[in-house]
């Protein structure tokens, strides 16, 4: 399997590359500068400069782009829209590292985590930016996309336990009543989805056991 990880130098991107390389996959890191991942192949380009030809031949493209500047939240939709456009009509799957703020807290799917009054104001711009990009993605039936949300507590330096729970659109907790997952276990889930997942045109979520 040929796999490209876009924005591979980020925290989640590096761990996704590491997981994929450990599985023996043919991984290309798409980065703007020096490759800081374990990928043997590198494509040095800004996301917005990528072309249809650049991504031709990949079985899966994983979008690990993330930005925290509240003044640049529109870049979530812009970059994901560009990737969708250049993958439009192809067999290549697009997997997206998503956010937890857009998970629903009700069965009717009317209220998201980010809509709750106690949601952190510091994270609200990012949650809104990522929610907007997800809403735009939902309208694309020309791209074989899957959006993968982590849990409410996404732990950058957490251990890789090798276990996780696959869930859907709604906020979910494990048997301990916890909603958390490490970046390493999230990377495991993402690569599992790349290799054997079948959630085309769906948003899924993953949480630690």
Secondary structure as UniProt FT lines:
FT   STRAND          2..6
FT   TURN            7..9
FT   HELIX           11..22
FT   TURN            23..24
FT   STRAND          26..31
FT   STRAND          41..44
FT   HELIX           47..49
FT   HELIX           52..55
FT   TURN            56..57
FT   STRAND          60..63
FT   HELIX           70..72
FT   HELIX           74..87
FT   TURN            88..89
FT   STRAND          93..97
FT   TURN            101..102
FT   TURN            107..108
FT   HELIX           113..115
FT   TURN            117..118
FT   HELIX           121..138
FT   STRAND          144..149
FT   STRAND          153..155
FT   TURN            156..157
FT   STRAND          165..167
FT   TURN            175..176
FT   STRAND          180..182
FT   HELIX           183..196
FT   TURN            200..201
FT   STRAND          202..207
//
